[in-house]
Structures are given as C-alpha cells and as structure tokens.
C-alpha cells in the first residue's frame, strides 16, 4: 500500500488549541490556532470550560484538514497542557464542573495539610512529585467533594483523555505514561495507579483511564467527526512531547523551553533519580513499552520578564527588540535582575522572595537593565541545569532549546556562554507537536525506525557554541548568585 503523506497533530495548550499537519520530512504544511476563554471565578482559581477545549480543538482540526486531502492523513498525535483535569458522566459525556487548570491554587490548603501530616514524603516516594495544588490529585478530590452525582456514573481524565474519549465517541478511555505521571496518583516505579493514593484522595479506580505507552493504538476517530477511519497513535503531555520532539531519547539529553516560564527536562534513562535539589521526577514520552524517566525543573519567570519590561516599565515596544538593545552594550555595567516576582522555583524553592534589581549606579542605563533582564533568564536556567547535573551525576555538553524567547540570538549565545555547553535551536520550532508527530509515526509505520526521525530532526538547526572564557563566566555566575542570596534573604 502506498504510504500516506501526512500526520495531523493536535496541541491543546493552556491558552489556545492548535493543529499542525507535518509531512514526512518534518515540514509544517498546515497550521491553525484558536484561543479560548480563561475563567477566574475567585482569586487564585483558574478554570476552562471543557466544551471550549473540545470545540476549539475540533475547529482548528477542521481548519487544517481543509488544506490537504484527508485521505492523505496517516494518523493523529495529541499533546496537551498537563495536570489540568476533568470529571464527566460516562453515560452522557457531560462534565460535572469546569476543567480545573494546573495553575489553579484552590487546593493549596489541602496540600499544606498533607505536608503537616508528613504525607508529602509518601507522595514523593511513589510519584516523584512535590505535594502541590499544581497536580491533578487534589483537584479531583475537590471535584468529587463538590458534586452530588454518584461516583459510579463518573470517569475522569487529563485533557488528552478527555479529547480522546470525545474523538472516539466514548469508545476509548485511555492516557499515556507521561500524562499519568503528573496526576500525583500514579506510581512511577510500579507503573500503576497507586491504590493507597487513590484511597487517600477518595478516588475509585474505576474512574481512571488505562495507561499505555505514548505510542499506542488509542482508537479511531468517530466517522461523524472525521470520516476515513483515522487512527490516534500518540498521546503525550506537552513538556515530555517537546523533549521527544528534540529527539532526546538518550540518557543525559536535555531541553529547555523558553516560554512565559522555562521548563527544563532531562532524560535520565532507566533510573528514576531522587532529587536533592527540589527537581521533580516524572515519566518521559516514549515509543517503548516501558518508558524512561525524566528530571524536571522550572523557572517561574522566563520570557515573562520581557513582557514586564514591555508592559509594566514600557522600556521596550516589542520582545524581539531586546536582542539588539542588549547587544548594543558590552555588559550590564554591574546590574543584575532577579525576577522573583512570584518567588523562586528550583533549586531555591522560596515562595516569599520578591524581585530585585541590584548593582545600580549613576551610569546604569536602559540598555543595561534590558540586558540584565535577558541575562536573568539564562542565569535561572543555568541554576536548574547545574541542579540536574548534580542530581544525575552526569556532565551535559549540549542543551536543546525552544519556545518564544529562544528566537533571541543574544539570549541563546549568553546561555551557551554561561553553561559552557552548546545550545541548539531547531529549524522547526514546534517541538511539542513534533514530539507527537514522531511518536504517532513510529506506531503507525509512517517512520520505519527512530533513524528516520534522527535524519529529519537534525536538518537545519542552529548551534550556539560557548565563546566566553571560563574565568569570566564563573565570575558572572558568582555575582548572580550574590544577587540571588540578597533576594532570598
Ligand atoms: P508560552 O507558550 O508560555 O505562551 P511562548 O513560547 O509563546 O510562551 O513564548 C512567549 C514568551 O517569550 C513571552 O514571555 C515573550 O516575552 C517571550 N519572547 C518572545 N519572543 C522573544 C524574543 N525575541 N526575545 C525575548 N523574549 C521573547
């Protein structure tokens, strides 16, 4: 049979749903995006209407499918915002409440109580996660505590599962390892839903989806939604999908996404590394039956510091112009920015810290402050990178980068200089979608082997080599760390 030409990917993100069609060479041949409503019922609460999630996703799917012959679609891969969770009635498909989004803090007190009890240690040991409202478990407990519907009638899922269930008209209730590992209900060592945790949060096991490799025959899209019997062959959480999209399948391979915040993930192979530096341990997206492990660390304020320069300070008109402004001065003239607007994440973990601009003199100009802001993204990523090296006992020579701010050449070069490691940006920046494109293609036979993927993935990337003398980078990092210490004080 003649090989089909394309794979369709659905990327359900926090603020928008996207659909991208790739050809066999990894080129984007069609793309559509639709934003949907963010719901903030109270301070710190964040919700999405599950109907908005579904409709916006179907809308962009149909938009891209207008642009190519549908018969040429080989299969579908789905990637999604992680941890966000939905509970719905299995007979009617109707959600019992809005989706509770990963950012939502409504169960923070529940998590504090678990910590007081010392139960966070049990949770970390089983799930690799810190006890936090961010993850799905306490959100599900809140949903079940606040409904009158009978638990026997209900099922639940993260966004991948919800989309899959609807795309297959209720035939497939499944998820993958990467998504399951972010629920705080999944034992990452036994690779099963953890009975003790389910008991603790009052969640019947019958409500949960079955868990599979990220590459798997997840079901066929319902004829009424999309004719032609198109198979869904991959599911993966967005960050793990991006790691796979950089072809980081080897132990020690690493990627950093420079978005609003920064998300760094490192593949640690078959070892579930216990972190001494506050990093999380999760499951990677993988085409193998048994997934490998990742270490994950995030920086809360990444590209957001550039938005702050633009929107709050009015120092720049657009984000891209920070590149030329930073290059117009040889250094920051001793200015350091610590953008701890919402505390500091890994490896500092201080929620009380607040932002600081230090080292100001009469000679400090706008250019120095703009440059210090960009450098702060690189310094914070450096701190997570070193924590990963320490925890894994691996020395890393190369880091893959993606996300909006990785378009900034000054930032990428400075990052390479500070890390003393090469920073690599891909030709096609859609790493998240690429991850499920690869995973789906491996399952369906679109790709014969990982070798096919390696060939298209390396094509046309940009490599930033470290150029700064080591003494200089060490001195700069020391000064940065002094600034952080002041901020944490
Ligand atoms: P998200 O997925 O978190 O919304 P994106 O990957 O779209 O983020 O990246 C957007 C972020 O990157 C914004 O915070 C923006 O300020 C920053 N950004 C985008 N382009 C640039 C650039 N050329 N230089 C510096 N920062 C940038």
Boltz pocket constraint, residues with backbone or C-beta under 6 A from the ligand:
constraints:
  - pocket:
      binder: B
      contacts: [[A, 258], [A, 259], [A, 260], [A, 261], [A, 302], [A, 303], [A, 304], [A, 305], [A, 306], [A, 307], [A, 319], [A, 320], [A, 321], [A, 322], [A, 323], [A, 403], [A, 404], [A, 405], [A, 406], [A, 407], [A, 408]]
      max_distance: 6.0
